[in-house]
Amino acid sequence: MLTRSTVLPTFLATSLLVLACTPSEAKDPTKAMEMMKKPPTKNGPRDVAILGAGCFWGVETWMMKLPGIVEVDVGYAGGKAPKISYEQVTTGTTGHAEAVRIVYDPSVVSYDDMLTWFFKIHDPTTKDRQGNDDGPQYRSAIFPMTPGQAKSAQAIKQRVEKSGAWKKPITTTIESNPIWVRAEDYHQDYLIKHPGGYDNHFARDVAF
């Protein structure tokens, strides 16, 4: 079965039908919970959040469904190297995880609400894995940028754990002050460029 780690870089750069994360059972996004989309304020405040939840194509798409989102980039976080390539990250030896960097308006959507959504759109109980995507580069991770975000991350993770909604222990790591490396251009807005492309994320109807 073809996986992201076996796709040649030249093929990734040129093909319109690139396979990345290993295909798994498709989910119908129309069945996800509906969210009222409210745009960010024009001159309002801006904060940044970095999250990892498996294949970054789907995470980017699902985080964009939140209100107050200014922009989302995909990239790599959690490792030590300030420069890294997709091919290196796929080895699972760099310490980096596929992640998204979200610029948002905190007057419209809070960091806590963003983390609650994060815990609904992926499975935080599968260590170093999302669906068929296996390896530490696919880990569930929160990368706080400030002490306040770190405190919120701990609180939300504990709340999700205590709710019992996931039935299994939460494996999400909390890794503060990450090095962020923006991914290659062909990964940005991938599911916008390739509608119907691979995405194993969906919103669960659970409460925390």
N, CA, C and O of each residue as an XYZ file, in Angstrom:
832
protein
N       0.850     -1.199      0.000
C       0.000      0.000      0.000
C       0.880      1.241      0.000
O       1.839      1.330      0.766
N       0.557      2.180     -0.846
C       1.345      3.405     -0.952
C       1.161      4.287      0.268
O       0.039      4.499      0.728
N       2.250      4.794      0.785
C       2.193      5.705      1.922
C       2.925      6.976      1.578
O       3.601      7.058      0.553
N       2.791      7.961      2.430
C       3.459      9.227      2.179
C       4.962      9.064      2.182
O       5.653      9.771      1.448
N       5.488      8.164      2.977
C       6.935      8.007      3.078
C       7.539      7.329      1.860
O       8.760      7.328      1.704
N       6.695      6.738      0.973
C       7.237      6.051     -0.188
C       7.012      6.809     -1.477
O       7.468      6.370     -2.533
N       6.320      7.940     -1.421
C       6.064      8.716     -2.637
C       7.290      9.525     -3.000
O       7.839     10.214     -2.140
N       7.731      9.466     -4.225
C       8.911     10.198     -4.653
C       8.665     11.695     -4.625
O       7.573     12.141     -4.976
N       9.663     12.490     -4.213
C       9.501     13.947     -4.157
C       9.104     14.554     -5.491
O       8.284     15.471     -5.535
N       9.685     14.047     -6.593
C       9.345     14.624     -7.900
C       7.896     14.365     -8.252
O       7.233     15.205     -8.860
N       7.408     13.194     -7.865
C       6.003     12.890     -8.118
C       5.104     13.792     -7.299
O       4.080     14.276     -7.781
N       5.501     14.016     -6.045
C       4.724     14.894     -5.179
C       4.631     16.292     -5.749
O       3.589     16.941     -5.651
N       5.705     16.753     -6.339
C       5.753     18.123     -6.813
C       4.994     18.330     -8.104
O       4.595     19.455     -8.406
N       4.780     17.265     -8.884
C       4.209     17.454    -10.212
C       2.825     16.858    -10.391
O       2.064     17.320    -11.241
N       2.482     15.852     -9.617
C       1.216     15.161     -9.841
C       0.046     15.921     -9.269
O       0.153     16.541     -8.211
N      -1.066     15.874     -9.964
C      -2.295     16.507     -9.475
C      -3.085     15.553     -8.595
O      -4.056     15.949     -7.950
N      -2.666     14.304     -8.571
C      -3.396     13.294     -7.811
C      -2.456     12.606     -6.841
O      -2.403     11.378     -6.780
N      -1.717     13.396     -6.087
C      -0.718     12.841     -5.183
C      -1.397     12.095     -4.043
O      -2.357     12.584     -3.448
N      -0.887     10.912     -3.749
C      -1.298     10.209     -2.537
C      -0.307     10.547     -1.453
O       0.901     10.467     -1.674
N      -0.791     10.924     -0.283
C       0.131     11.231      0.797
C      -0.136     10.272      1.931
O       0.308      9.125      1.881
N      -0.846     10.705      2.945
C      -1.126      9.823      4.056
C      -1.828      8.577      3.540
O      -2.580      8.649      2.568
N      -1.594      7.453      4.168
C      -2.162      6.204      3.710
C      -3.677      6.241      3.739
O      -4.250      6.591      4.772
N      -4.363      5.891      2.635
C      -5.825      5.943      2.619
C      -6.435      5.043      3.687
O      -5.935      3.951      3.960
N      -7.505      5.512      4.273
C      -8.298      4.709      5.207
C      -9.759      4.973      4.884
O     -10.058      5.629      3.887
N     -10.663      4.482      5.694
C     -12.090      4.644      5.434
C     -12.460      6.111      5.332
O     -12.146      6.895      6.229
N     -13.114      6.486      4.263
C     -13.490      7.885      4.047
C     -14.614      8.283      4.994
O     -15.469      7.471      5.346
N     -14.594      9.541      5.396
C     -15.637     10.074      6.255
C     -16.350     11.189      5.507
O     -15.719     11.964      4.789
N     -17.657     11.270      5.675
C     -18.448     12.278      4.989
C     -18.470     13.542      5.824
O     -19.092     13.562      6.886
N     -17.800     14.615      5.367
C     -17.760     15.834      6.181
C     -19.119     16.473      6.365
O     -19.297     17.284      7.274
N     -20.094     16.125      5.515
C     -21.432     16.700      5.662
C     -22.110     16.193      6.926
O     -23.103     16.774      7.364
N     -21.592     15.121      7.520
C     -22.176     14.583      8.742
C     -21.561     15.208      9.985
O     -22.010     14.945     11.101
N     -20.536     16.034      9.798
C     -19.880     16.682     10.942
C     -20.802     17.725     11.547
O     -21.742     18.191     10.904
N     -20.522     18.082     12.783
C     -21.328     19.104     13.429
C     -21.219     20.415     12.664
O     -20.152     20.757     12.154
N     -22.310     21.136     12.588
C     -22.307     22.411     11.897
C     -21.784     23.495     12.831
O     -22.120     23.534     14.015
N     -20.963     24.365     12.279
C     -20.422     25.463     13.075
C     -20.744     26.780     12.381
O     -20.638     26.892     11.160
N     -21.134     27.762     13.161
C     -21.413     29.064     12.597
C     -20.105     29.757     12.259
O     -19.302     30.040     13.148
N     -19.888     30.030     10.985
C     -18.631     30.610     10.535
C     -18.683     32.127     10.671
O     -19.418     32.803      9.951
N     -17.897     32.648     11.599
C     -17.811     34.083     11.790
C     -16.392     34.526     11.455
O     -15.437     33.969     11.995
N     -16.232     35.503     10.587
C     -14.890     35.913     10.186
C     -14.173     36.659     11.294
O     -14.810     37.158     12.221
N     -12.843     36.740     11.206
C     -12.097     37.540     12.179
C     -12.419     39.010     12.006
O     -12.799     39.442     10.917
N     -12.271     39.775     13.063
C     -12.469     41.212     12.949
C     -11.347     41.816     12.105
O     -10.226     41.306     12.097
N     -11.648     42.890     11.404
C     -10.684     43.472     10.465
C      -9.417     43.944     11.149
O      -8.314     43.671     10.677
N      -9.567     44.646     12.250
C      -8.411     45.204     12.953
C      -8.287     44.664     14.372
O      -7.730     45.316     15.255
N      -8.813     43.473     14.572
C      -8.812     42.886     15.907
C      -7.483     42.258     16.277
O      -6.541     42.284     15.485
N      -7.398     41.694     17.469
C      -6.161     41.061     17.931
C      -5.872     39.781     17.150
O      -6.771     39.198     16.544
N      -4.628     39.357     17.170
C      -4.214     38.140     16.491
C      -3.342     37.310     17.433
O      -2.420     37.827     18.065
N      -3.647     36.024     17.513
C      -2.821     35.080     18.259
C      -2.446     33.926     17.332
O      -3.007     33.776     16.247
N      -1.491     33.114     17.778
C      -1.022     31.976     16.985
C      -1.129     30.702     17.819
O      -0.778     30.687     18.999
N      -1.614     29.643     17.193
C      -1.659     28.321     17.809
C      -0.999     27.324     16.862
O      -1.141     27.429     15.644
N      -0.278     26.359     17.425
C       0.323     25.294     16.628
C      -0.153     23.956     17.188
O      -0.027     23.692     18.384
N      -0.705     23.111     16.307
C      -1.290     21.843     16.711
C      -0.896     20.740     15.742
O      -0.747     20.979     14.544
N      -0.728     19.536     16.263
C      -0.456     18.366     15.443
C      -1.507     17.303     15.682
O      -1.799     16.959     16.827
N      -2.080     16.777     14.602
C      -3.155     15.787     14.746
C      -3.160     14.811     13.575
O      -4.216     14.449     13.055
N      -1.968     14.392     13.169
C      -1.885     13.489     12.027
C      -1.618     14.242     10.739
O      -1.036     15.326     10.757
N      -2.035     13.680      9.639
C      -1.796     14.264      8.314
C      -2.246     15.722      8.273
O      -3.417     16.024      8.499
N      -1.313     16.616      7.985
C      -1.643     18.039      8.111
C      -2.594     18.558      7.048
O      -3.162     19.637      7.213
N      -2.784     17.819      5.960
C      -3.761     18.266      4.954
C      -5.147     18.394      5.581
O      -5.805     19.427      5.461
N      -5.583     17.318      6.257
C      -6.911     17.325      6.845
C      -7.021     18.272      8.028
O      -8.043     18.937      8.198
N      -5.971     18.338      8.852
C      -6.018     19.229     10.009
C      -6.198     20.676      9.553
O      -6.987     21.422     10.133
N      -5.470     21.065      8.519
C      -5.604     22.417      7.974
C      -7.054     22.694      7.573
O      -7.618     23.727      7.936
N      -7.642     21.782      6.837
C      -9.014     21.958      6.346
C     -10.011     22.074      7.485
O     -10.900     22.925      7.445
N      -9.877     21.226      8.504
C     -10.854     21.221      9.584
C     -10.677     22.382     10.543
O     -11.659     22.855     11.114
N      -9.455     22.854     10.737
C      -9.273     24.034     11.590
C      -9.799     25.287     10.905
O     -10.200     26.235     11.580
N      -9.803     25.306      9.590
C     -10.353     26.445      8.865
C     -11.868     26.566      9.035
O     -12.436     27.613      8.726
N     -12.525     25.522      9.517
C     -13.966     25.559      9.720
C     -14.354     26.367     10.962
O     -15.518     26.730     11.126
N     -13.390     26.646     11.828
C     -13.687     27.428     13.018
C     -13.940     28.888     12.671
O     -13.422     29.384     11.670
N     -14.720     29.572     13.473
C     -14.863     31.020     13.284
C     -13.573     31.728     13.694
O     -12.780     31.193     14.468
N     -13.373     32.932     13.168
C     -12.259     33.768     13.610
C     -10.889     33.375     13.100
O      -9.885     33.886     13.595
N     -10.816     32.479     12.122
C      -9.523     32.043     11.606
C      -9.037     33.022     10.538
O      -9.764     33.347      9.599
N      -7.803     33.483     10.695
C      -7.205     34.402      9.727
C      -6.491     33.611      8.635
O      -6.709     33.849      7.447
N      -5.637     32.667      9.040
C      -4.936     31.830      8.067
C      -4.394     30.589      8.765
O      -4.180     30.577      9.977
N      -4.177     29.545      7.970
C      -3.595     28.309      8.478
C      -2.507     27.860      7.511
O      -2.746     27.739      6.309
N      -1.315     27.615      8.037
C      -0.221     27.044      7.258
C       0.071     25.652      7.784
O      -0.144     25.374      8.964
N       0.566     24.766      6.911
C       0.996     23.447      7.357
C       2.516     23.416      7.415
O       3.199     24.116      6.668
N       3.031     22.585      8.322
C       4.479     22.517      8.479
C       4.874     21.466      9.484
O       4.184     20.464      9.672
N       6.001     21.712     10.127
C       6.589     20.728     11.025
C       6.970     21.406     12.344
O       7.472     22.530     12.350
N       6.727     20.713     13.460
C       7.019     21.283     14.776
C       7.420     20.172     15.735
O       7.046     19.012     15.561
N       8.180     20.547     16.737
C       8.524     19.604     17.791
C       9.931     19.052     17.732
O      10.407     18.447     18.693
N      10.606     19.258     16.600
C      11.987     18.797     16.492
C      12.954     19.926     16.794
O      12.537     21.020     17.175
N      14.250     19.666     16.626
C      15.270     20.655     16.938
C      15.799     21.382     15.706
O      16.371     22.466     15.829
N      15.619     20.810     14.538
C      16.190     21.401     13.330
C      15.348     22.574     12.845
O      14.137     22.426     12.680
N      15.959     23.746     12.610
C      15.210     24.902     12.111
C      14.926     24.837     10.615
O      14.130     25.614     10.088
N      15.587     23.901      9.940
C      15.320     23.650      8.527
C      15.150     22.146      8.351
O      15.996     21.361      8.778
N      14.064     21.761      7.727
C      13.764     20.341      7.577
C      12.899     20.150      6.343
O      12.161     21.059      5.964
N      12.972     19.010      5.721
C      12.167     18.725      4.531
C      11.133     17.660      4.839
O      11.251     16.924      5.819
N      10.136     17.589      4.003
C       9.107     16.559      4.139
C       9.730     15.165      4.125
O       9.369     14.302      4.924
N      10.667     14.963      3.206
C      11.299     13.652      3.083
C      12.025     13.258      4.371
O      12.021     12.088      4.752
N      12.638     14.216      5.029
C      13.310     13.932      6.304
C      12.308     13.632      7.406
O      12.506     12.705      8.190
N      11.238     14.407      7.470
C      10.226     14.204      8.514
C       9.578     12.835      8.386
O       9.251     12.211      9.396
N       9.387     12.357      7.162
C       8.714     11.065      6.976
C       9.522      9.895      7.532
O       8.974      8.808      7.710
N      10.798     10.090      7.807
C      11.583      9.000      8.394
C      11.193      8.735      9.842
O      11.464      7.660     10.375
N      10.558      9.716     10.477
C      10.159      9.556     11.868
C      11.292      9.702     12.858
O      11.141      9.353     14.029
N      12.431     10.215     12.405
C      13.612     10.305     13.267
C      14.008     11.738     13.606
O      14.989     11.943     14.321
N      13.280     12.727     13.117
C      13.689     14.128     13.284
C      13.133     14.783     14.542
O      13.598     15.851     14.938
N      12.152     14.160     15.168
C      11.473     14.773     16.296
C      10.336     15.686     15.887
O       9.505     16.054     16.717
N      10.290     16.055     14.617
C       9.222     16.927     14.130
C       7.947     16.127     13.869
O       7.989     14.961     13.476
N       6.826     16.783     14.098
C       5.513     16.231     13.755
C       4.882     17.092     12.678
O       5.133     18.296     12.617
N       4.074     16.493     11.840
C       3.265     17.294     10.923
C       2.311     18.122     11.781
O       1.682     17.601     12.702
N       2.208     19.402     11.474
C       1.430     20.302     12.320
C       0.856     21.436     11.491
O       1.191     21.601     10.319
N      -0.009     22.209     12.116
C      -0.568     23.403     11.481
C      -0.310     24.607     12.372
O      -0.358     24.515     13.599
N      -0.038     25.729     11.735
C       0.145     26.999     12.448
C      -1.059     27.879     12.125
O      -1.279     28.247     10.971
N      -1.828     28.207     13.148
C      -3.106     28.892     12.975
C      -2.997     30.320     13.499
O      -2.649     30.540     14.659
N      -3.292     31.274     12.648
C      -3.417     32.666     13.085
C      -4.909     32.927     13.254
O      -5.690     32.708     12.328
N      -5.302     33.395     14.435
C      -6.727     33.537     14.718
C      -6.999     34.801     15.518
O      -6.096     35.413     16.088
N      -8.263     35.166     15.541
C      -8.722     36.341     16.278
C      -9.307     35.870     17.608
O     -10.401     35.306     17.626
N      -8.599     36.089     18.728
C      -9.090     35.607     20.025
C     -10.340     36.311     20.519
O     -10.961     35.865     21.484
N     -10.722     37.416     19.866
C     -11.978     38.067     20.226
C     -13.175     37.345     19.605
O     -14.325     37.604     19.958
N     -12.878     36.427     18.665
C     -13.936     35.665     18.000
C     -13.926     34.204     18.447
O     -14.980     33.638     18.738
N     -12.753     33.595     18.503
C     -12.622     32.198     18.937
C     -11.507     32.110     19.973
O     -10.417     32.643     19.765
N     -11.775     31.447     21.068
C     -10.780     31.340     22.132
C      -9.849     30.159     21.875
O     -10.172     29.248     21.114
N      -8.711     30.194     22.513
C      -7.764     29.073     22.438
C      -8.396     27.810     23.007
O      -8.198     26.721     22.469
N      -9.154     27.947     24.091
C      -9.825     26.795     24.690
C     -10.814     26.161     23.724
O     -10.875     24.937     23.607
N     -11.594     26.994     23.029
C     -12.550     26.466     22.061
C     -11.831     25.786     20.901
O     -12.303     24.780     20.372
N     -10.695     26.339     20.512
C      -9.913     25.748     19.435
C      -9.408     24.363     19.832
O      -9.433     23.430     19.029
N      -8.948     24.235     21.083
C      -8.475     22.932     21.545
C      -9.619     21.930     21.680
O      -9.439     20.743     21.407
N     -10.777     22.393     22.094
C     -11.935     21.497     22.171
C     -12.259     20.931     20.798
O     -12.534     19.739     20.662
N     -12.227     21.782     19.781
C     -12.462     21.335     18.395
C     -11.363     20.369     17.952
O     -11.649     19.351     17.321
N     -10.126     20.679     18.276
C      -8.975     19.831     17.972
C      -9.188     18.416     18.506
O      -8.895     17.442     17.813
N      -9.694     18.299     19.730
C      -9.897     16.986     20.327
C     -11.091     16.239     19.728
O     -11.272     15.050     19.994
N     -11.897     16.919     18.933
C     -13.036     16.266     18.283
C     -12.720     15.793     16.871
O     -13.351     14.853     16.387
N     -11.762     16.420     16.201
C     -11.547     16.120     14.773
C     -10.473     15.055     14.536
O     -10.227     14.675     13.391
N      -9.832     14.568     15.608
C      -8.884     13.473     15.435
C      -8.968     12.559     16.648
O      -9.615     12.889     17.642
N      -8.317     11.419     16.561
C      -8.327     10.460     17.662
C      -7.080     10.674     18.524
O      -5.981     10.307     18.108
N      -7.229     11.259     19.713
C      -6.070     11.539     20.556
C      -5.627     10.358     21.408
O      -4.754     10.506     22.263
N      -6.220      9.186     21.184
C      -5.886      8.016     22.001
C      -4.906      7.073     21.314
O      -4.429      6.128     21.942
N      -4.596      7.305     20.051
C      -3.690      6.418     19.314
C      -2.309      7.047     19.271
O      -2.075      7.982     18.505
N      -1.407      6.550     20.072
C      -0.065      7.130     20.194
C       0.705      7.001     18.878
O       0.816      5.918     18.304
N       1.226      8.125     18.424
C       2.052      8.158     17.206
C       1.329      7.567     16.005
O       1.934      6.887     15.176
N       0.027      7.833     15.919
C      -0.738      7.250     14.809
C      -2.057      7.989     14.630
O      -2.701      8.386     15.600
N      -2.448      8.167     13.360
C      -3.792      8.595     13.010
C      -4.235      7.746     11.831
O      -3.682      7.850     10.736
N      -5.245      6.899     12.065
C      -5.676      6.006     11.004
C      -4.539      5.100     10.580
O      -3.924      4.436     11.414
N      -4.256      5.068      9.283
C      -3.159      4.256      8.764
C      -1.830      4.999      8.766
O      -0.809      4.437      8.370
N      -1.830      6.236      9.199
C      -0.602      7.035      9.229
C       0.124      6.748     10.536
O      -0.337      7.134     11.610
N       1.258      6.071     10.436
C       1.930      5.538     11.609
C       3.320      6.139     11.757
O       4.079      6.204     10.790
N       3.654      6.576     12.968
C       4.972      7.125     13.243
C       4.864      8.359     14.112
O       3.805      8.984     14.163
N       5.941      8.728     14.802
C       5.898      9.886     15.696
C       5.617     11.198     14.991
O       5.202     12.166     15.628
N       5.837     11.245     13.683
C       5.538     12.462     12.928
C       4.035     12.686     12.794
O       3.606     13.753     12.355
N       3.227     11.687     13.168
C       1.772     11.808     13.118
C       1.165     11.876     14.520
O      -0.033     11.650     14.685
N       1.973     12.183     15.520
C       1.480     12.185     16.900
C       0.467     13.306     17.142
O       0.455     14.328     16.455
N      -0.363     13.076     18.125
C      -1.287     14.109     18.600
C      -0.508     15.000     19.543
O       0.019     14.537     20.554
N      -0.435     16.306     19.204
C       0.410     17.199     19.998
C      -0.130     18.621     20.004
O      -0.644     19.120     19.003
N       0.004     19.251     21.155
C      -0.288     20.680     21.308
C       1.048     21.369     21.560
O       1.835     20.935     22.401
N       1.291     22.439     20.828
C       2.561     23.156     20.932
C       2.291     24.579     21.446
O       2.187     25.511     20.648
N       2.177     24.752     22.758
C       1.862     26.078     23.306
C       2.957     27.096     22.990
O       4.149     26.790     23.017
N       2.513     28.312     22.693
C       3.431     29.397     22.367
C       3.699     30.300     23.558
O       4.654     31.077     23.546
N       2.862     30.204     24.592
C       2.968     31.063     25.775
C       2.653     30.234     27.019
O       2.070     29.155     26.911
N       3.032     30.729     28.197
C       2.638     30.036     29.433
C       1.128     29.922     29.572
O       0.627     28.924     30.090
N       0.399     30.933     29.115
C      -1.052     30.879     29.180
C      -1.616     29.762     28.322
O      -2.532     29.056     28.743
N      -1.079     29.597     27.128
C      -1.524     28.506     26.269
C      -1.179     27.152     26.881
O      -1.966     26.210     26.796
N      -0.008     27.056     27.496
C       0.389     25.799     28.134
C      -0.572     25.433     29.265
O      -0.943     24.268     29.415
N      -0.974     26.421     30.055
C      -1.914     26.182     31.147
C      -3.265     25.734     30.595
O      -3.882     24.811     31.126
N      -3.718     26.382     29.540
C      -4.988     25.998     28.915
C      -4.917     24.596     28.333
O      -5.865     23.820     28.451
N      -3.791     24.273     27.703
C      -3.627     22.948     27.100
C      -3.732     21.853     28.155
O      -4.400     20.841     27.942
N      -3.081     22.056     29.279
C      -3.161     21.072     30.360
C      -4.589     20.924     30.870
O      -5.066     19.813     31.102
N      -5.262     22.055     31.042
C      -6.629     22.032     31.579
C      -7.597     21.350     30.619
O      -8.422     20.539     31.041
N      -7.500     21.674     29.327
C      -8.408     21.071     28.347
C      -8.129     19.590     28.190
O      -9.060     18.791     28.090
N      -6.862     19.214     28.169
C      -6.520     17.788     28.074
C      -7.099     17.019     29.258
O      -7.653     15.934     29.080
N      -6.977     17.570     30.464
C      -7.529     16.911     31.645
C      -9.043     16.821     31.570
O      -9.634     15.815     31.961
N      -9.666     17.879     31.065
C     -11.127     17.873     30.942
C     -11.593     16.800     29.970
O     -12.560     16.087     30.238
N     -10.898     16.687     28.836
C     -11.239     15.668     27.848
C     -11.051     14.273     28.449
O     -11.892     13.392     28.267
N      -9.948     14.084     29.161
C      -9.666     12.791     29.787
C     -10.761     12.418     30.784
O     -11.259     11.292     30.772
N     -11.134     13.362     31.645
C     -12.123     13.091     32.692
C     -13.524     12.865     32.122
O     -14.348     12.195     32.744
N     -13.789     13.419     30.951
C     -15.121     13.267     30.355
C     -15.417     11.819     29.974
O     -16.575     11.404     29.948
N     -14.372     11.056     29.681
C     -14.579      9.675     29.259
C     -15.105      9.532     27.852
O     -15.434      8.427     27.422
N     -15.190     10.636     27.125
C     -15.766     10.588     25.781
C     -14.968      9.697     24.842
O     -15.536      9.079     23.942
N     -13.655      9.627     25.045
C     -12.807      8.836     24.152
C     -12.601      7.396     24.612
O     -12.062      6.583     23.862
N     -13.021      7.071     25.828
C     -13.001      5.696     26.348
C     -11.600      5.151     26.623
O     -11.454      4.185     27.372
N     -10.580      5.748     26.036
C      -9.198      5.306     26.241
C      -8.353      6.491     26.704
O      -8.762      7.640     26.541
N      -7.177      6.223     27.278
C      -6.321      7.324     27.732
C      -5.908      8.259     26.589
O      -5.665      7.819     25.465
N      -5.835      9.526     26.894
C      -5.409     10.528     25.923
C      -3.877     10.512     25.836
O      -3.194     10.595     26.857
N      -3.349     10.407     24.629
C      -1.900     10.340     24.431
C      -1.313     11.658     23.927
O      -0.112     11.739     23.669
N      -2.135     12.674     23.786
C      -1.683     13.970     23.276
C      -0.541     14.523     24.125
O      -0.639     14.590     25.351
N       0.540     14.916     23.458
C       1.662     15.525     24.165
C       1.499     17.042     24.178
O       0.843     17.614     23.308
N       2.095     17.675     25.163
C       2.113     19.136     25.249
C       3.578     19.561     25.223
O       4.328     19.296     26.163
N       3.974     20.216     24.147
C       5.380     20.535     23.888
C       5.506     22.043     23.671
O       5.184     22.554     22.599
N       5.968     22.730     24.678
C       5.979     24.196     24.641
C       7.108     24.770     23.785
O       8.155     24.152     23.591
N       6.851     25.974     23.286
C       7.828     26.774     22.541
C       8.514     25.991     21.422
O       9.739     25.868     21.411
N       7.739     25.468     20.494
C       8.325     24.636     19.440
C       9.072     25.449     18.380
O       8.806     26.632     18.168
N      10.009     24.773     17.726
C      10.556     25.304     16.476
C       9.534     25.006     15.391
O       9.063     23.876     15.266
N       9.196     26.014     14.614
C       8.220     25.845     13.533
C       8.925     25.955     12.191
O       9.701     26.881     11.955
N       8.647     24.998     11.315
C       9.194     25.014      9.955
C       8.018     24.897      8.986
O       7.290     23.905      9.002
N       7.839     25.901      8.156
C       6.748     25.859      7.178
C       7.024     24.778      6.135
O       8.146     24.650      5.644
N       5.995     24.004      5.804
C       6.155     22.926      4.828
C       6.258     23.482      3.410
O       5.991     24.657      3.157
N       6.644     22.621      2.520
C       6.801     22.960      1.114
C       5.487     23.475      0.526
O       4.405     23.106      0.981
N       5.596     24.322     -0.481
C       4.415     24.969     -1.046
C       3.373     23.973     -1.543
O       2.175     24.240     -1.447
N       3.806     22.835     -2.069
C       2.828     21.906     -2.634
C       1.934     21.284     -1.561
O       0.901     20.698     -1.886
N       2.320     21.404     -0.281
C       1.472     20.905      0.805
C       0.456     21.947      1.275
O      -0.540     21.588      1.902
N       0.686     23.213      0.989
C      -0.199     24.274      1.478
C      -1.536     24.230      0.726
O      -1.573     24.089     -0.497
N      -2.625     24.352      1.480
C      -3.978     24.372      0.884
C      -4.214     23.161     -0.007
O      -4.880     23.262     -1.037
N      -3.668     22.017      0.389
C      -3.702     20.860     -0.507
C      -5.118     20.428     -0.874
O      -5.395     20.146     -2.040
N      -6.011     20.372      0.101
C      -7.367     19.891     -0.186
C      -8.224     20.938     -0.887
O      -9.288     20.618     -1.417
N      -7.767     22.184     -0.890
C      -8.418     23.191     -1.724
C      -7.988     23.000     -3.174
O      -8.799     23.105     -4.094
N      -6.722     22.724     -3.361
C      -6.196     22.492     -4.714
C      -6.673     21.165     -5.284
O      -6.850     21.028     -6.495
N      -6.879     20.183     -4.402
C      -7.258     18.831     -4.831
C      -8.502     18.373     -4.076
O      -8.397     17.531     -3.183
N      -9.683     18.907     -4.412
C     -10.915     18.518     -3.709
C     -11.113     16.999     -3.765
O     -10.900     16.370     -4.801
N     -11.516     16.438     -2.653
C     -11.703     15.001     -2.596
C     -10.433     14.237     -2.299
O     -10.431     13.006     -2.310
N      -9.345     14.956     -2.031
C      -8.091     14.310     -1.676
C      -8.165     13.648     -0.311
O      -9.165     13.759      0.398
N      -7.108     12.970      0.038
C      -7.086     12.169      1.263
C      -7.260     13.017      2.521
O      -6.578     14.024      2.709
N      -8.189     12.587      3.378
C      -8.433     13.252      4.661
C      -9.080     12.247      5.605
O     -10.191     11.785      5.347
N      -8.397     11.905      6.693
C      -8.995     10.952      7.650
C      -9.529     11.642      8.899
O      -9.702     10.999      9.934
N      -9.794     12.953      8.815
C     -10.337     13.696      9.942
C     -11.839     13.925      9.775
O     -12.342     14.043      8.657
N     -12.532     13.984     10.882
C     -13.956     14.320     10.874
C     -14.359     14.705     12.288
O     -13.678     14.349     13.250
N     -15.447     15.421     12.415
C     -15.881     15.917     13.728
C     -16.776     14.884     14.408
O     -17.783     14.445     13.853
N     -16.383     14.510     15.620
C     -17.199     13.585     16.402
C     -18.252     14.349     17.200
O     -18.019     15.472     17.647
N     -19.383     13.736     17.364
C     -20.457     14.347     18.144
C     -20.289     13.949     19.606
O     -21.039     13.134     20.144
N     -19.276     14.555     20.229
C     -18.971     14.253     21.618
C     -18.894     15.555     22.407
O     -18.680     16.626     21.838
N     -19.068     15.453     23.702
C     -19.002     16.626     24.568
C     -17.942     16.405     25.629
O     -17.799     15.302     26.156
N     -17.206     17.450     25.938
C     -16.158     17.366     26.965
C     -16.491     18.289     28.138
O     -15.730     18.360     29.103
